[in-house]
């Protein structure tokens, strides 16, 4: 039996991996008095970088529109590099899918608000996210899809 190593969970670095801003209908759209609609999409992805080293990225896409015309579109990806070792395999998903995004997300929120403000608009403050609930929902969907595939055979 292998020696049980001590669990390690360390943040190596948090960084803004990608950011873009588009205002395709400026300046004309800026003269509109109508309140724009706002659509916000979030995503989480994890990539192994080396043995025990993972990059976890949270992406936000914020699009505001007046009718069918885009006022602005902001896409930002905030990432972190984490050293994760000695964690039981059945807990790794939660560490990567919940703990890591919770650390990275506040940086993403600040960067999105800053980009939108620097573009000349009132800041968009992304809501707090319950990554635990998001992770559990993804697990339930994955298990449901797996059960459905097993039943189809």
One Martini backbone bead per residue (centre of mass of N, CA, C, O) as a GRO file, in nm:
protein
  153
    1UNK     BB    1   0.097   0.036   0.022
    2UNK     BB    2   0.074   0.357  -0.010
    3UNK     BB    3   0.162   0.647   0.085
    4UNK     BB    4   0.014   0.899   0.254
    5UNK     BB    5  -0.035   1.206   0.150
    6UNK     BB    6  -0.043   1.523   0.199
    7UNK     BB    7  -0.251   1.762   0.162
    8UNK     BB    8  -0.277   1.991  -0.127
    9UNK     BB    9  -0.370   2.356  -0.138
   10UNK     BB   10  -0.267   2.586  -0.391
   11UNK     BB   11  -0.198   2.905  -0.494
   12UNK     BB   12  -0.010   3.026  -0.762
   13UNK     BB   13  -0.229   3.183  -0.960
   14UNK     BB   14  -0.394   3.488  -1.066
   15UNK     BB   15  -0.559   3.558  -1.391
   16UNK     BB   16  -0.603   3.731  -1.690
   17UNK     BB   17  -0.659   3.563  -1.990
   18UNK     BB   18  -0.928   3.717  -2.103
   19UNK     BB   19  -1.037   4.014  -2.302
   20UNK     BB   20  -1.345   4.175  -2.427
   21UNK     BB   21  -1.468   4.452  -2.637
   22UNK     BB   22  -1.789   4.552  -2.775
   23UNK     BB   23  -1.920   4.835  -3.002
   24UNK     BB   24  -2.087   4.808  -3.291
   25UNK     BB   25  -2.316   5.072  -3.248
   26UNK     BB   26  -2.120   5.290  -3.225
   27UNK     BB   27  -2.273   5.588  -3.132
   28UNK     BB   28  -2.584   5.564  -3.182
   29UNK     BB   29  -2.676   5.381  -2.933
   30UNK     BB   30  -2.606   5.607  -2.712
   31UNK     BB   31  -2.881   5.779  -2.784
   32UNK     BB   32  -3.052   5.594  -2.651
   33UNK     BB   33  -3.333   5.564  -2.406
   34UNK     BB   34  -3.341   5.275  -2.382
   35UNK     BB   35  -3.348   4.996  -2.198
   36UNK     BB   36  -3.142   4.746  -2.165
   37UNK     BB   37  -3.063   4.426  -2.211
   38UNK     BB   38  -2.934   4.151  -2.003
   39UNK     BB   39  -2.678   3.901  -2.068
   40UNK     BB   40  -2.559   3.621  -1.866
   41UNK     BB   41  -2.267   3.410  -1.892
   42UNK     BB   42  -2.137   3.106  -1.747
   43UNK     BB   43  -1.810   2.940  -1.693
   44UNK     BB   44  -1.634   2.623  -1.634
   45UNK     BB   45  -1.281   2.526  -1.637
   46UNK     BB   46  -1.051   2.241  -1.653
   47UNK     BB   47  -0.682   2.199  -1.654
   48UNK     BB   48  -0.424   2.008  -1.689
   49UNK     BB   49  -0.070   2.084  -1.662
   50UNK     BB   50   0.033   1.895  -1.433
   51UNK     BB   51   0.135   1.730  -1.175
   52UNK     BB   52  -0.100   1.870  -0.956
   53UNK     BB   53  -0.175   2.083  -1.190
   54UNK     BB   54  -0.424   2.348  -1.227
   55UNK     BB   55  -0.653   2.500  -1.447
   56UNK     BB   56  -0.895   2.752  -1.357
   57UNK     BB   57  -1.185   2.877  -1.535
   58UNK     BB   58  -1.377   3.181  -1.559
   59UNK     BB   59  -1.658   3.273  -1.761
   60UNK     BB   60  -1.781   3.586  -1.905
   61UNK     BB   61  -2.091   3.695  -2.064
   62UNK     BB   62  -2.182   4.029  -2.167
   63UNK     BB   63  -2.503   4.134  -2.297
   64UNK     BB   64  -2.627   4.425  -2.456
   65UNK     BB   65  -2.963   4.532  -2.558
   66UNK     BB   66  -3.150   4.696  -2.822
   67UNK     BB   67  -3.330   4.486  -2.915
   68UNK     BB   68  -3.113   4.377  -3.185
   69UNK     BB   69  -2.891   4.569  -3.058
   70UNK     BB   70  -2.573   4.608  -2.965
   71UNK     BB   71  -2.409   4.775  -2.719
   72UNK     BB   72  -2.251   4.541  -2.551
   73UNK     BB   73  -1.954   4.316  -2.532
   74UNK     BB   74  -1.837   4.097  -2.272
   75UNK     BB   75  -1.531   3.907  -2.238
   76UNK     BB   76  -1.417   3.693  -1.964
   77UNK     BB   77  -1.108   3.530  -1.833
   78UNK     BB   78  -1.051   3.373  -1.530
   79UNK     BB   79  -0.754   3.247  -1.372
   80UNK     BB   80  -0.604   2.951  -1.214
   81UNK     BB   81  -0.333   2.815  -1.029
   82UNK     BB   82  -0.325   2.480  -0.893
   83UNK     BB   83  -0.227   2.290  -0.614
   84UNK     BB   84  -0.320   1.934  -0.619
   85UNK     BB   85  -0.277   1.704  -0.345
   86UNK     BB   86  -0.397   1.424  -0.172
   87UNK     BB   87  -0.680   1.399  -0.286
   88UNK     BB   88  -0.946   1.241  -0.304
   89UNK     BB   89  -1.100   1.148  -0.588
   90UNK     BB   90  -1.404   1.207  -0.480
   91UNK     BB   91  -1.304   1.531  -0.422
   92UNK     BB   92  -1.189   1.671  -0.679
   93UNK     BB   93  -1.439   1.789  -0.818
   94UNK     BB   94  -1.508   1.993  -0.589
   95UNK     BB   95  -1.246   2.148  -0.587
   96UNK     BB   96  -1.251   2.229  -0.895
   97UNK     BB   97  -1.579   2.313  -0.906
   98UNK     BB   98  -1.568   2.508  -0.631
   99UNK     BB   99  -1.313   2.625  -0.487
  100UNK     BB  100  -1.170   2.757  -0.729
  101UNK     BB  101  -1.399   2.945  -0.840
  102UNK     BB  102  -1.432   3.104  -0.570
  103UNK     BB  103  -1.151   3.243  -0.601
  104UNK     BB  104  -1.173   3.368  -0.900
  105UNK     BB  105  -1.449   3.529  -0.929
  106UNK     BB  106  -1.393   3.810  -0.794
  107UNK     BB  107  -1.197   3.899  -1.018
  108UNK     BB  108  -1.400   3.889  -1.249
  109UNK     BB  109  -1.603   4.093  -1.141
  110UNK     BB  110  -1.405   4.334  -1.137
  111UNK     BB  111  -1.323   4.329  -1.439
  112UNK     BB  112  -1.602   4.368  -1.564
  113UNK     BB  113  -1.674   4.635  -1.425
  114UNK     BB  114  -1.426   4.788  -1.537
  115UNK     BB  115  -1.473   4.757  -1.840
  116UNK     BB  116  -1.754   4.886  -1.850
  117UNK     BB  117  -1.671   5.159  -1.729
  118UNK     BB  118  -1.442   5.224  -1.942
  119UNK     BB  119  -1.672   5.227  -2.175
  120UNK     BB  120  -1.913   5.424  -2.037
  121UNK     BB  121  -2.067   5.251  -1.827
  122UNK     BB  122  -2.244   5.112  -1.615
  123UNK     BB  123  -2.191   4.885  -1.398
  124UNK     BB  124  -2.152   4.534  -1.392
  125UNK     BB  125  -2.278   4.317  -1.143
  126UNK     BB  126  -2.206   4.024  -1.055
  127UNK     BB  127  -2.335   3.775  -0.910
  128UNK     BB  128  -2.349   3.560  -0.687
  129UNK     BB  129  -2.215   3.225  -0.665
  130UNK     BB  130  -2.318   2.882  -0.637
  131UNK     BB  131  -2.095   2.637  -0.696
  132UNK     BB  132  -2.222   2.399  -0.556
  133UNK     BB  133  -2.493   2.397  -0.710
  134UNK     BB  134  -2.369   2.388  -0.992
  135UNK     BB  135  -2.218   2.121  -0.956
  136UNK     BB  136  -2.463   1.943  -0.876
  137UNK     BB  137  -2.616   1.991  -1.140
  138UNK     BB  138  -2.400   1.874  -1.330
  139UNK     BB  139  -2.396   1.593  -1.200
  140UNK     BB  140  -2.694   1.525  -1.246
  141UNK     BB  141  -2.681   1.550  -1.555
  142UNK     BB  142  -2.460   1.341  -1.600
  143UNK     BB  143  -2.608   1.106  -1.459
  144UNK     BB  144  -2.863   1.120  -1.635
  145UNK     BB  145  -2.720   1.070  -1.905
  146UNK     BB  146  -2.591   0.801  -1.824
  147UNK     BB  147  -2.857   0.655  -1.760
  148UNK     BB  148  -2.986   0.696  -2.038
  149UNK     BB  149  -2.766   0.545  -2.197
  150UNK     BB  150  -2.797   0.275  -2.046
  151UNK     BB  151  -3.102   0.232  -2.119
  152UNK     BB  152  -3.063   0.237  -2.439
  153UNK     BB  153  -2.896  -0.048  -2.462
   0.00000   0.00000   0.00000
